[in-house]
Amino acid sequence: MHTGYSITLSLQVPVGIHTYGFFQLGSNRKEAKSIFKMLKGKKDPISACCIQIELSEKIAGIVVPISVINCCTEELKDNVAIITREIFRISQLEKGP
């Protein structure tokens, strides 16, 4: 059974949730949670800004939310940079020397 971890970006809009970003983090739970802990944001919803970042685990095709944070656009810019850097680092480790 394959397990994978991902981060999803979404906006709260008048008609519901609009998902617009998705990052695959691989199959290592410890790495995925470590990356998520680096991200900027708050657990509580931010009234002026409705960007939601969710860490999820996919087990046998079923997506299970692990954690959610909310952030503003400035924090999102930093978070995307963090996620991209960490995905690059992980992919380099998996390739080996």
N, C-alpha and C positions, 0 to 999 in steps of 0.2 A: 504494500500500500504506500503510495507516494504522498508525502506531505510537503507543502510549499508555503512560503510566507510572502505577503505582499503589503504594500501601502497604497491606499486609495485616497484620492483627493476629491472632495465634493463641495458644492455650494448649496446652501439652503435658499431656494427660490420660492416665489408665491405658490407654485403648483407642486412643490415637493422638493426632492433632492436631485440635483444635477451632478452626476459623476463625470469628471473631466480629466482625471489623471490616474495612472496606475503604474506602480513600480514593482517588479519581481525582485524579491530579496534572496531567493534560493531556498534551501531546505534545512538550514541550520537555525533552530529556534533561538539559541543563545545569541547568535549574530543579529538576527532580526530584532530581538528585544533590545539589544545594545544600541542598534541604530536608532530605533524609535525613541529611546531615552535621551538621545542627543538632540532631538528636535525641540524647537522653541514653540511655546503655546501654553494654553491652560486647559484643564479638564472641564471647567465650566464654560458654557457658551458665551461668546462675546457678542453683545447686542449690536454694536456698530459694524461688525464684520462676521460673516457667516461661513468661513472656510473651515471645513472639517477634514482632519487627517485621521485615517483609521488603519490600524495594524490588524491584519487578518491571517488566519491559518486555514489552508485548504486541505482537507483530509478526504480522500476518496471522492472528490468532486463537491464536497459540502464545505461552504465558506463559513468559518466561525470567527466572529469579531473577538479580538484580544484586548485592544485598548483604543481609546479615541482621545484626540486633543483638538482644540479649536485655536485658530491663529488669524492674524491680520495679514495683509499683503506683504508688508515688510518682513515679517517672520517667515512667510511662505517662500520668499526669495531665498532667504538663508537656509530654510529647510530643504528646498530642492537642491541647493548646492551640497548640503551635507549628504543627502541620499545619493546623489550622483557620485560624489567622491567615494562613499563607502561601497557602492555597487562596483565601481571601478577597482577599488582595493580588493574586494572579495574575488572578483573575476581574475585578477592577477595572481592571487594566492592559489586559486583552483587550477590555473594553467601551469603553475610551477616555474622554476627557473629556465 
